């Protein structure tokens, strides 16, 4: 059996794991692409902290030629969080008829936040007979685990979910975007006010490809698709997080005063025709000593069930999910296909 040939698009923190996992599961990396001049020209072995692999990282300008020469079965795209930021990478794959899977959070279910880009990618992928999808941590921990729990429930009235992360781990831009360090008044003006818009205004932004969804916006769409629910309305609000005492942020280089915003929670509420409400939130803040990453979901109904996962290794789980998905993506129908349509994600000994 010939090896699955993979191109790695984006050679940062995640690629160190995705590339190693590809090799460990019997595949091979045939090409790698990045925008960073510091890594272009390097052997991928250096990124993986292993022996040289004989594959040099090329620039985005050389990507098309490299893909045409190497003829990969699939590309793994690990770059940015918004579909507008990964559109060029995914469109290049679609144009060349190469399957692609990305860790981009919005790409998990982009049809409910940026239908214009999704349609463009879908049409091109159908034309060239390849599949484009998004996967990662949310595929299991915000998706399949929840739909599996739902499968053991007689009656559901509400699905509540929350996932937290430390903004200290992701740099100053993300910490500031979460309102860390602002007073509650500043937070209200600078962060919360963005989501105080009417349904019509929000829909206009979505139609124009200008909406900025929180991670759970797309997750709620995915879950409704997987569970066969019809979305009636969906809204998003941002709520400041605070702490009972002063807390120092290394990333911001400042002490966040007691009662000021340490970060935020983005809460997405989805009402469905079936009467089931989804209320999900992502909490990003400067952690205190007692905080840690946590994924908690509750299904309310008959019976009530709560699932809690403490201290998940998000990076490794994301990368393993993507690599285990590769055979599913290769055999899926052409087009932009969210993983809720591709079937269950299982452990693969080999890809």
Rosetta blueprint (number, residue, H / E / L):
1 X L
2 X L
3 X L
4 X L
5 X E
6 X E
7 X E
8 X E
9 X E
10 X L
11 X L
12 X L
13 X H
14 X H
15 X H
16 X H
17 X H
18 X H
19 X H
20 X H
21 X H
22 X H
23 X H
24 X H
25 X L
26 X L
27 X L
28 X E
29 X E
30 X E
31 X E
32 X E
33 X E
34 X L
35 X L
36 X L
37 X L
38 X L
39 X L
40 X L
41 X L
42 X L
43 X E
44 X H
45 X H
46 X H
47 X H
48 X H
49 X L
50 X L
51 X L
52 X L
53 X L
54 X L
55 X L
56 X E
57 X E
58 X E
59 X L
60 X H
61 X H
62 X H
63 X H
64 X H
65 X H
66 X H
67 X H
68 X H
69 X H
70 X H
71 X L
72 X L
73 X L
74 X E
75 X E
76 X E
77 X E
78 X L
79 X L
80 X L
81 X L
82 X L
83 X H
84 X H
85 X H
86 X H
87 X H
88 X H
89 X H
90 X H
91 X H
92 X H
93 X H
94 X H
95 X H
96 X L
97 X L
98 X L
99 X E
100 X E
101 X E
102 X E
103 X L
104 X L
105 X L
106 X H
107 X H
108 X H
109 X L
110 X H
111 X H
112 X H
113 X L
114 X L
115 X H
116 X H
117 X H
118 X H
119 X H
120 X H
121 X H
122 X H
123 X H
124 X H
125 X H
126 X H
127 X H
128 X H
129 X L
130 X L
131 X E
132 X E
133 X E
134 X E
135 X L
136 X L
137 X H
138 X H
139 X H
140 X H
141 X H
142 X H
143 X H
144 X H
145 X H
146 X H
147 X H
148 X H
149 X H
150 X H
151 X L
152 X L
153 X L
154 X L
155 X E
156 X E
157 X E
158 X E
159 X E
160 X E
161 X E
162 X E
163 X E
164 X E
165 X E
166 X E
167 X H
168 X H
169 X H
170 X H
171 X L
172 X H
173 X H
174 X H
175 X H
176 X H
177 X H
178 X L
179 X L
180 X L
181 X L
182 X L
183 X L
184 X H
185 X H
186 X H
187 X H
188 X H
189 X H
190 X H
191 X L
192 X H
193 X H
194 X H
195 X H
196 X L
197 X L
198 X L
199 X H
200 X H
201 X H
202 X H
203 X H
204 X H
205 X H
206 X H
207 X H
208 X L
209 X L
210 X L
211 X L
212 X L
213 X L
214 X L
215 X H
216 X H
217 X H
218 X H
219 X H
220 X H
221 X H
222 X H
223 X H
224 X H
225 X H
226 X H
227 X H
228 X L
229 X L
230 X L
231 X E
232 X E
233 X E
234 X E
235 X E
236 X E
237 X E
238 X E
239 X E
240 X E
241 X E
242 X L
243 X L
244 X L
245 X L
246 X L
247 X E
248 X E
249 X E
250 X L
251 X L
252 X L
253 X L
254 X E
255 X E
256 X E
257 X L
258 X L
259 X L
260 X L
261 X L
262 X L
263 X E
264 X E
265 X E
266 X E
267 X E
268 X E
269 X E
270 X E
271 X E
272 X E
273 X L
274 X L
275 X L
276 X L
277 X E
278 X E
279 X E
280 X E
281 X E
282 X E
283 X E
284 X E
285 X E
286 X L
287 X L
288 X L
289 X L
290 X L
291 X L
292 X L
293 X L
294 X E
295 X E
296 X E
297 X E
298 X E
299 X E
300 X E
301 X E
302 X E
303 X L
304 X L
305 X E
306 X E
307 X E
308 X E
309 X E
310 X E
311 X L
312 X L
313 X L
314 X H
315 X H
316 X H
317 X H
318 X H
319 X H
320 X H
321 X H
322 X H
323 X H
324 X H
325 X H
326 X H
327 X H
328 X H
329 X H
330 X H
331 X H
332 X L
333 X L
334 X L
335 X E
336 X E
337 X L
338 X L
339 X H
340 X H
341 X H
342 X L
343 X L
344 X L
345 X L
346 X L
347 X L
348 X L
349 X L
350 X L
351 X L
